[in-house]
Each structure stands twice: as C-alpha cells, then as structure tokens.
Amino acid sequence: VQLQASGGGLVQAGGYLRLSCATSGSINGIRARRWYRQAPGKEREWVASIVGGGTTNYADSVKGRFTISRDIAKKMVFLQMNDLEPEDTAVYYCNVNTVYKDYWGQGTLVTVSS
C-alpha cells in the first residue's frame, strides 16, 4: 500500500491550492482519512479528517478555509485550501487510519508567501 500526495507548491497569501492523495493497493478497516502538516521547526499537527459516513472535522486554524473531500471509487482524498496564509506553510501529509495501523504518504510542500 502506498499513499501519494501531490498538489503542493508556492502561492501568495490569499491564494488557493488543492492537494490530492492517491492510494495504491487495498486497505481494510479504514476508520478515517486525514491530512496532517508539519511546519519548519514544529511538530506534525492534524489538519482535517473525513470518516466513513462522510463526516468531516477540521483544526480550528483551518476551519472555514480548508475542505476535505474524497472519491471513494478512485481511492483519493483531497484538501481544498482557500485563503491561504503564511502560517499554512508546511509539508502536508495524507494519512489513512485503520483499526490495524496508520498509513502515511510522503508529503507535499506548501509554501505561502506574504
């Protein structure tokens, strides 16, 4: 199983990006698909989740600006990031949480300039 995150890049403050996470292979027992991020010099932090029924949750810092979604048939998860701020600069990681273990993608860098 591999998770491949993409869509990162350099954007000005106020701009937008859409991250994608593709899953190769089959994963059983999925509880949630999540996005995390790690800013330079900081610990990795949770950003957003989407669970089986489609319920979404967001960190307070991104609520109202970011939207997590999924395409179950294509085994993909997305993170639409609007009104980006310099504080959103980080490496973004996709995650699949299962009853057995967590799977992680390799990360995609988002840089927001002021």
Contacts in CASP RR format, 6 or more apart in sequence:
PFRMAT RR
TARGET T0000
AUTHOR 0000-0000-0000
METHOD contacts of the structure
MODEL  1
VQLQASGGGLVQAGGYLRLSCATSGSINGIRARRWYRQAPGKEREWVASI
VGGGTTNYADSVKGRFTISRDIAKKMVFLQMNDLEPEDTAVYYCNVNTVY
KDYWGQGTLVTVSS
1 23 0 8 1.000
1 24 0 8 1.000
1 25 0 8 1.000
1 26 0 8 1.000
1 27 0 8 1.000
1 103 0 8 1.000
2 23 0 8 1.000
2 24 0 8 1.000
2 25 0 8 1.000
2 105 0 8 1.000
3 21 0 8 1.000
3 22 0 8 1.000
3 23 0 8 1.000
3 24 0 8 1.000
3 94 0 8 1.000
3 95 0 8 1.000
3 96 0 8 1.000
3 103 0 8 1.000
3 104 0 8 1.000
3 105 0 8 1.000
3 106 0 8 1.000
4 21 0 8 1.000
4 22 0 8 1.000
4 23 0 8 1.000
4 24 0 8 1.000
4 105 0 8 1.000
4 106 0 8 1.000
5 19 0 8 1.000
5 20 0 8 1.000
5 21 0 8 1.000
5 92 0 8 1.000
5 93 0 8 1.000
5 94 0 8 1.000
5 105 0 8 1.000
5 106 0 8 1.000
5 107 0 8 1.000
5 108 0 8 1.000
6 19 0 8 1.000
6 20 0 8 1.000
6 21 0 8 1.000
6 22 0 8 1.000
6 108 0 8 1.000
7 17 0 8 1.000
7 18 0 8 1.000
7 19 0 8 1.000
7 20 0 8 1.000
7 108 0 8 1.000
8 17 0 8 1.000
8 19 0 8 1.000
8 92 0 8 1.000
8 108 0 8 1.000
8 109 0 8 1.000
8 110 0 8 1.000
9 17 0 8 1.000
9 108 0 8 1.000
9 109 0 8 1.000
9 110 0 8 1.000
9 111 0 8 1.000
10 111 0 8 1.000
10 112 0 8 1.000
10 113 0 8 1.000
11 17 0 8 1.000
11 84 0 8 1.000
11 110 0 8 1.000
11 111 0 8 1.000
11 112 0 8 1.000
11 113 0 8 1.000
12 112 0 8 1.000
12 113 0 8 1.000
12 114 0 8 1.000
13 84 0 8 1.000
13 85 0 8 1.000
13 86 0 8 1.000
13 112 0 8 1.000
13 113 0 8 1.000
13 114 0 8 1.000
14 82 0 8 1.000
14 83 0 8 1.000
14 84 0 8 1.000
14 85 0 8 1.000
14 112 0 8 1.000
15 82 0 8 1.000
15 83 0 8 1.000
15 84 0 8 1.000
15 112 0 8 1.000
16 80 0 8 1.000
16 81 0 8 1.000
16 82 0 8 1.000
16 83 0 8 1.000
16 84 0 8 1.000
17 81 0 8 1.000
17 84 0 8 1.000
17 110 0 8 1.000
18 78 0 8 1.000
18 79 0 8 1.000
18 80 0 8 1.000
18 81 0 8 1.000
19 35 0 8 1.000
19 78 0 8 1.000
19 79 0 8 1.000
19 81 0 8 1.000
19 92 0 8 1.000
19 94 0 8 1.000
19 108 0 8 1.000
19 110 0 8 1.000
20 76 0 8 1.000
20 77 0 8 1.000
20 78 0 8 1.000
21 33 0 8 1.000
21 35 0 8 1.000
21 76 0 8 1.000
21 77 0 8 1.000
21 78 0 8 1.000
21 79 0 8 1.000
21 94 0 8 1.000
21 105 0 8 1.000
22 74 0 8 1.000
22 75 0 8 1.000
22 76 0 8 1.000
23 75 0 8 1.000
23 76 0 8 1.000
23 77 0 8 1.000
23 96 0 8 1.000
24 75 0 8 1.000
25 75 0 8 1.000
27 96 0 8 1.000
27 98 0 8 1.000
27 103 0 8 1.000
28 98 0 8 1.000
28 100 0 8 1.000
29 98 0 8 1.000
29 99 0 8 1.000
29 100 0 8 1.000
30 52 0 8 1.000
30 96 0 8 1.000
30 97 0 8 1.000
30 98 0 8 1.000
31 51 0 8 1.000
31 52 0 8 1.000
31 97 0 8 1.000
31 98 0 8 1.000
31 99 0 8 1.000
32 49 0 8 1.000
32 50 0 8 1.000
32 51 0 8 1.000
32 52 0 8 1.000
32 96 0 8 1.000
32 97 0 8 1.000
33 49 0 8 1.000
33 50 0 8 1.000
33 68 0 8 1.000
33 70 0 8 1.000
33 77 0 8 1.000
33 94 0 8 1.000
33 95 0 8 1.000
33 96 0 8 1.000
33 97 0 8 1.000
34 46 0 8 1.000
34 47 0 8 1.000
34 48 0 8 1.000
34 49 0 8 1.000
34 50 0 8 1.000
34 94 0 8 1.000
34 95 0 8 1.000
34 96 0 8 1.000
34 97 0 8 1.000
35 46 0 8 1.000
35 47 0 8 1.000
35 48 0 8 1.000
35 49 0 8 1.000
35 68 0 8 1.000
35 77 0 8 1.000
35 79 0 8 1.000
35 92 0 8 1.000
35 93 0 8 1.000
35 94 0 8 1.000
35 95 0 8 1.000
36 44 0 8 1.000
36 45 0 8 1.000
36 46 0 8 1.000
36 47 0 8 1.000
36 92 0 8 1.000
36 93 0 8 1.000
36 94 0 8 1.000
36 95 0 8 1.000
37 44 0 8 1.000
37 45 0 8 1.000
37 47 0 8 1.000
37 88 0 8 1.000
37 90 0 8 1.000
37 91 0 8 1.000
37 92 0 8 1.000
37 93 0 8 1.000
37 110 0 8 1.000
38 44 0 8 1.000
38 45 0 8 1.000
38 90 0 8 1.000
38 91 0 8 1.000
38 93 0 8 1.000
39 87 0 8 1.000
39 89 0 8 1.000
39 90 0 8 1.000
40 89 0 8 1.000
40 90 0 8 1.000
42 90 0 8 1.000
44 93 0 8 1.000
45 59 0 8 1.000
46 59 0 8 1.000
47 58 0 8 1.000
47 59 0 8 1.000
47 62 0 8 1.000
47 66 0 8 1.000
47 79 0 8 1.000
47 92 0 8 1.000
48 56 0 8 1.000
48 57 0 8 1.000
48 58 0 8 1.000
48 59 0 8 1.000
48 62 0 8 1.000
48 66 0 8 1.000
48 67 0 8 1.000
48 68 0 8 1.000
48 79 0 8 1.000
49 56 0 8 1.000
49 57 0 8 1.000
49 68 0 8 1.000
50 56 0 8 1.000
50 68 0 8 1.000
50 69 0 8 1.000
50 70 0 8 1.000
50 77 0 8 1.000
54 70 0 8 1.000
56 67 0 8 1.000
56 68 0 8 1.000
58 64 0 8 1.000
58 66 0 8 1.000
58 68 0 8 1.000
61 87 0 8 1.000
62 81 0 8 1.000
62 88 0 8 1.000
65 81 0 8 1.000
65 82 0 8 1.000
65 83 0 8 1.000
65 84 0 8 1.000
66 79 0 8 1.000
66 80 0 8 1.000
66 81 0 8 1.000
66 82 0 8 1.000
67 79 0 8 1.000
67 80 0 8 1.000
67 82 0 8 1.000
68 77 0 8 1.000
68 78 0 8 1.000
68 79 0 8 1.000
68 80 0 8 1.000
69 77 0 8 1.000
69 78 0 8 1.000
69 80 0 8 1.000
70 76 0 8 1.000
70 77 0 8 1.000
70 78 0 8 1.000
71 77 0 8 1.000
71 78 0 8 1.000
77 94 0 8 1.000
79 92 0 8 1.000
81 88 0 8 1.000
81 110 0 8 1.000
84 110 0 8 1.000
84 112 0 8 1.000
85 112 0 8 1.000
86 112 0 8 1.000
86 113 0 8 1.000
86 114 0 8 1.000
87 112 0 8 1.000
88 110 0 8 1.000
88 112 0 8 1.000
89 110 0 8 1.000
89 111 0 8 1.000
89 112 0 8 1.000
90 109 0 8 1.000
90 110 0 8 1.000
91 107 0 8 1.000
91 108 0 8 1.000
91 109 0 8 1.000
91 110 0 8 1.000
92 107 0 8 1.000
92 108 0 8 1.000
92 109 0 8 1.000
92 110 0 8 1.000
93 104 0 8 1.000
93 105 0 8 1.000
93 106 0 8 1.000
93 107 0 8 1.000
94 104 0 8 1.000
94 105 0 8 1.000
94 107 0 8 1.000
95 102 0 8 1.000
95 103 0 8 1.000
95 104 0 8 1.000
95 105 0 8 1.000
96 102 0 8 1.000
96 103 0 8 1.000
END
